[in-house]
């Protein structure tokens, strides 16, 4: 991978379990990672790893549009 080429991933359920493990592994491999979490989860563990946490409520169209904007920036 060239220095100009970056890989990005959006990992759903990154606040715990397999989602957290996947986000952590991708970050370790050099990816730019966005991890979705629910409002009741703390973003601190993701932030410590350099992962961008995004609070998403899939039942709220405004929430999903906000997540899309964050990733596209």
LINLINLIN-V467023 format. One record per backbone hydrogen bond with DSSP energy under -1.0 kcal/mol. NH is the residue of the N-H (numbers start at 1). CO is the residue of the C=O. E is the energy in kcal/mol with one decimal. If there is no record, write none. Layout:
BEGIN
NH_CO_E / NH_CO_E
END
This chain:
BEGIN
9_32_-2.3 / 11_34_-3.0 / 14_36_-2.0 / 16_13_-1.1 / 20_16_-1.4 / 21_17_-2.3 / 22_18_-2.6 / 23_19_-2.4 / 24_20_-2.5 / 25_21_-2.2 / 26_22_-2.6 / 27_23_-2.3 / 28_24_-2.2 / 29_25_-1.7 / 30_27_-1.8 / 31_26_-2.4 / 32_7_-3.3 / 34_9_-2.7 / 35_52_-2.6 / 36_11_-2.6 / 37_54_-2.4 / 41_38_-2.2 / 47_43_-2.6 / 48_44_-2.4 / 50_47_-1.4 / 51_46_-2.5 / 52_33_-2.5 / 54_35_-2.5 / 56_37_-2.6 / 60_57_-2.5 / 64_60_-1.9 / 65_61_-2.1 / 66_62_-2.1 / 67_63_-2.0 / 68_64_-2.0 / 69_65_-2.2 / 70_66_-2.2 / 71_67_-2.1 / 72_68_-2.2 / 73_69_-1.3
END
